[in-house]
């Protein structure tokens, strides 16, 4: 006995058979979706914004200190740190038993160096080394030093000292004039200019030293460094160090 075939409802038509082209299209769209989910977003290629308040040197000058780290410098870390975009040498917590220097890792010859400096603490003393060399087997540095702070009861800011070599001042500024120029425990502009045998030092726009080296054996290239002198607790702050070759 033949059975009648069941009729399909007109309200629910049978789904169409998938064609080969249709299957390929589905696979392609699914593949694109997966790639889009797995591929990380790329941000704008523009460089990151500068840190708020970050210093930019004048045209022709190159920064020696980035304001964030001691990259490009070497010295004993316990005596040097970075704070408020400045190199801080020394401490107010304890006496400083030996002179300490933080130096560049490369030499400089003829140049103009600009920076800002302030000294904190009674008897604070420091300096900026240039055309200098590390003394073997010790913490000392030998060479020219642009002085900062005081010695006993007198100011030596803006004086030129020969550190660990001739061990004496080569030139000094007038004490009364210094008292009118230097701003105690505030930022002071310092400029060191070296061309051949000539060395000039400036504090807050006023020239304190004009010296011509008479000895031909004295090197005209060397390291640049920042110092804190041995003695009572003190801090010497250095910032905005930038240099221009001459």
Secondary structure, 3 states (H helix, E strand, C coil): CCCCCCCCCCCCCCCCCCCHHHHHHHHHHHHHHHHHHHCCCCCCCCCCCCCCCCCCCCCCCEECCCCCCCCCEECCHHHEEEECCEEEEEECCCCECCCEEEEECCCECCEEEEEEEEEECCCCEEEEEEEEEECCCCCCEEEEEEEEEEECCEECCCCEEEECCCCEEEECCCHHHHHHHCCCCCCEEEEEEEECCEEEEEECCEEEEEEECCCCCCCCCEEEEEEECCECCEEEEEEEEEEEEC
